[in-house]
Amino acid sequence: MSSTTGTSPAVTTPAHTDAATSPVATTPGVTSPAVPGQQEPEILAVEDYPTDARWLKLQRIKYRDQEGKERFWEVANRTTRSKGGVDSCHILALVQRPPVGVCVVLIEQYRPPVGAVVVEFPAGLIDEGEAPATTALRELYEETGYGGHGVSVRTVSPVLVKDPG
């Protein structure tokens, strides 16, 4: 859960989406600066690829880029994504450990796509109707054992997109 805390927990929990939902990463309420001679990119069509996958859907997005050229983008999205577009959170948990100082909590977890143990921030899926901060605290506790008195969420970021393109 969010808030990697030994003694004084200070937690930041960025809520984010997994896999780009469009070729242009945007944050609600934030617009990109206008560039003379360029138009706003727009999605023209979204095609679902048939799959028996339980947790993922595969899609092909046809869009027009800022220069007016039609392009395609293939994405994998979770089927668990809520109507609000947020389906998971990553937790930047900070722990005060005297005399060392502030430490970042990381976990090691086996990930089948890479066939190896990886080091990562604690994270988890947001249950339907659950607030990102509540998910962060639940996941931090489940994955690290940190929780209880003194553990809190300090900040929830705007939606972040994880897709390097």
C-alpha positions in Angstrom: 0.0 0.0 0.0 1.1 3.5 -0.5 3.2 5.0 2.2 6.3 3.1 2.7 6.7 4.0 6.2 8.9 2.8 8.9 8.4 5.6 11.4 7.1 8.7 9.6 5.4 7.7 6.4 5.3 10.1 3.6 3.6 8.7 0.6 2.9 10.0 -2.9 0.6 7.8 -5.0 0.5 8.7 -8.7 -2.7 7.2 -10.3 -2.1 6.2 -13.9 -3.4 4.2 -16.8 -1.6 1.3 -18.2 -1.0 1.3 -22.0 -1.9 4.4 -23.9 -5.5 4.9 -24.7 -4.6 7.1 -27.5 -1.5 8.1 -29.5 -1.5 11.4 -27.7 -1.0 11.3 -24.0 -3.3 13.9 -22.3 -4.3 14.8 -18.8 -7.9 15.8 -18.3 -8.2 19.6 -18.3 -4.7 20.1 -19.8 -4.3 21.1 -23.4 -1.2 21.0 -25.5 0.2 24.3 -26.7 -0.9 25.3 -30.2 1.8 25.1 -32.8 1.3 27.3 -35.9 0.5 25.2 -39.0 -0.4 22.1 -37.0 -3.8 20.7 -36.0 -5.0 18.9 -32.9 -4.5 15.1 -33.3 -7.7 13.2 -33.4 -8.8 9.5 -33.1 -10.7 8.5 -36.3 -11.6 4.9 -35.4 -10.9 2.1 -32.9 -10.9 -1.5 -33.9 -10.9 -4.4 -31.4 -8.8 -7.4 -32.2 -10.5 -10.7 -31.3 -8.9 -12.4 -28.3 -9.7 -14.9 -25.5 -7.6 -12.9 -23.0 -9.4 -12.3 -19.7 -7.6 -9.2 -18.5 -6.5 -7.5 -21.8 -8.1 -6.2 -24.9 -6.1 -5.5 -28.1 -7.0 -2.6 -30.2 -5.8 -0.8 -33.4 -6.4 2.9 -33.3 -6.6 4.9 -36.5 -5.8 8.6 -35.9 -4.8 11.8 -37.7 -1.6 13.3 -36.3 -0.8 17.0 -35.8 0.4 17.3 -39.4 -2.8 15.8 -40.8 -1.4 12.4 -41.7 -3.5 9.3 -41.0 -1.7 6.8 -38.8 -2.3 3.6 -36.8 -1.4 2.7 -33.3 -1.7 -0.8 -31.7 -2.5 -0.9 -27.9 -3.2 -3.4 -25.2 -5.6 -2.1 -22.6 -6.9 -3.7 -19.4 -10.5 -4.9 -19.4 -10.7 -3.7 -15.8 -10.4 0.0 -16.6 -13.1 2.1 -14.9 -15.3 4.6 -16.7 -13.0 7.3 -15.4 -10.1 5.7 -17.3 -7.9 5.0 -14.2 -7.3 1.4 -13.4 -4.2 1.2 -11.3 -1.8 3.2 -9.1 1.9 3.1 -8.4 3.1 4.1 -5.0 6.1 6.3 -4.2 6.4 5.4 -0.5 9.0 7.2 1.6 10.2 6.0 5.0 12.1 8.0 7.6 14.9 5.7 8.9 17.1 7.3 11.4 20.1 7.7 11.2 20.0 7.0 7.4 17.2 9.5 6.5 14.5 9.2 4.0 14.3 5.9 2.0 12.2 4.9 -0.9 10.3 1.6 -0.6 10.7 -0.7 -3.6 9.7 -4.4 -4.1 11.1 -7.3 -6.1 8.5 -9.3 -8.0 8.7 -12.0 -10.7 7.3 -10.8 -14.0 6.5 -13.5 -16.6 6.8 -11.2 -19.7 10.5 -10.7 -19.0 11.1 -14.0 -17.3 12.8 -12.4 -14.3 12.5 -10.7 -11.0 12.2 -7.0 -11.4 12.5 -4.1 -9.0 9.5 -1.8 -9.0 7.3 0.6 -6.9 4.5 -1.1 -5.0 1.4 -0.9 -7.2 -2.1 -2.4 -7.7 -5.4 -2.3 -9.5 -8.1 0.0 -8.3 -11.3 -1.8 -7.4 -14.6 -0.4 -8.9 -15.7 2.6 -6.8 -12.4 2.7 -4.8 -10.4 5.9 -4.5 -6.8 5.8 -5.7 -5.6 6.8 -2.2 -7.5 3.9 -0.7 -6.0 1.5 -3.3 -2.5 2.9 -2.5 -2.8 2.2 1.2 -4.3 -1.3 0.6 -1.6 -2.3 -1.9 1.2 -0.8 0.1 0.2 -3.0 3.1 -0.4 -6.1 0.9 2.9 -5.9 -0.8 5.2 -4.5 1.9 3.5 -4.8 5.3 3.7 -1.1 5.8 0.4 0.3 7.1 -1.5 1.5 10.2 -0.8 4.6 12.4 1.3 7.2 10.7 0.9 5.9 7.2 -0.9 8.3 4.9 -1.2 9.4 1.3 0.2 12.9 0.8 -0.4 13.4 -2.9 -2.4 11.8 -5.7 -1.1 12.9 -9.1 -3.1 13.5 -12.3 -3.5 10.5 -14.6 -0.2 9.3 -16.1 0.2 7.2 -19.2 2.8 4.4 -19.4 3.7 3.9 -23.0 7.0 5.0 -24.4 5.7 4.8 -27.9 
